[in-house]
Amino acid sequence: MAWYQEWFGEEYLELYSHRDETEAREQVAFFRSQCGDIHGPILDLACGMGRHIHELTASGYQGTHRIRPHAGGPRRHAPPAVR
């Protein structure tokens, strides 16, 4: 079993179940306040369930993501399209 399958399995989802779309929205709002407009795409590596890239693209940023599949179950969001 690969390390990411061990680390990001069911225990991970249970331990971090409080991390949700509301938290991602707050973190993206902080990112926007600190970074402002970014001209060009944002790459979200190891994006997990896709919470942040979903919020980034909903906020008007161009984004894409990369993830290794893990045993953590289904994604919360469908991957957003790169604009």
N, C-alpha and C positions, 0 to 999 in steps of 0.2 A: 504494500500500500504506500502511495506517495505521501510525503509530509503534509501537503495541503489537504489531502483526503482525511488525514487524522486530525488536523487542527481545525478544519472548517466543516465538520460533520454536524450531527444533531446536537452535540453538547454546545457548540458555538452558537447555534441558532437559539438554544434555550438560554444560555448565559447572556446573550445580547438581544433578547427579545424586546427590550425596551427601546432599541434603536429602530425608529420608524420613519415614516415620511415627514412627520412634523419636525423631527430632529434634523433630517436632511435639508428641509426647507430653511431652518434657522441657520445651519452651517453654510448653505449657499448664499443666504442673505449676508452673512458675515464676509464670505469670500468676495461678494459683489462690492460691499462697502470698502474693503481693503484694496481690491484690485481694479475695480471699475470695469469699463468696457475693455474687452480683449479682442483684438482684430486677428482672427485666425482660430483654428480649432483647438479645443481642449481635449487632452487624452486622459482618461480616467483609467489607470492601471489597477488591476486587482479590485475591480469594482463591486465584487460581492453580488448583492441582489440588484444592483443598478439604481439604488435610491438617489445617489448624488448626480449621476449623469442624467437621470430623468429630470431632476429639478433644475440642473444647469441648462438643459435644452429648453425646458419650459420657461426659463428666465431669458431666453433669447440668445444664449451662447451656442456656438457651433460645437458639437461634441461627438466623441466616439469613445469606445471603451474596449478593454481587452480583459478577459478572465480565463482562468483555467477552470474547467469543470470540476466540481467537487460533490461530495455526498450530501450537501446541504439542502437538497430538495429543490422545488421549483423556484424560479425567479419571481420576484414580486411584480416586476415590470417587464414588458416586452422591450427588447433593446431599441433605443431611439434611433432614428435615421440620422445619418450625418448630413448636415446641411452645407 
